[in-house]
Amino acid sequence: MSGFNQERLMKLILAPVVSEKSTLVADRHRQYVFRVSQDATKPEIKAAVELMFKTQVQSVQVANVKGKKKRFGRYEGRRRNWKKAYVCLAPGQEINFATEIK
């Protein structure tokens, strides 16, 4: 984690992606899916997950998701593009999002 600004690392991971695909990937491959900042890099994402969740990260894969085209009557628009990261944890590591915060 050395060499990275901790304040920036805390802002990189925006939210976990909860969907059928992400839960299937988590069960089969120990991968967790996060919505991350557009300018985040793989080493930064790895350091951010290790800092926030106190786990060991084995690898990170990144995908840029294109925003969908939407219409409202005669007006056309687009949703924003966003980036998601598939984070593979080391064997024996786990992230539990359902833990209670006291």
HELIX and SHEET records of a PDB file:
HELIX    1   1 GLN A    6  LEU A   12  1                                   7    
HELIX    2   2 GLU A   20  HIS A   29  1                                  10    
HELIX    3   3 LYS A   42  PHE A   53  1                                  12    
SHEET    1   A 4 ILE A  13  PRO A  16  0                                        
SHEET    2   A 4 GLN A  31  VAL A  36 -1                                        
SHEET    3   A 4 TRP A  82  LEU A  89 -1                                        
SHEET    4   A 4 VAL A  57  VAL A  65 -1                                        
SHEET    1   B 2 LYS A  69  PHE A  72  0                                        
SHEET    2   B 2 TYR A  75  ARG A  78 -1                                        
END                                                                             
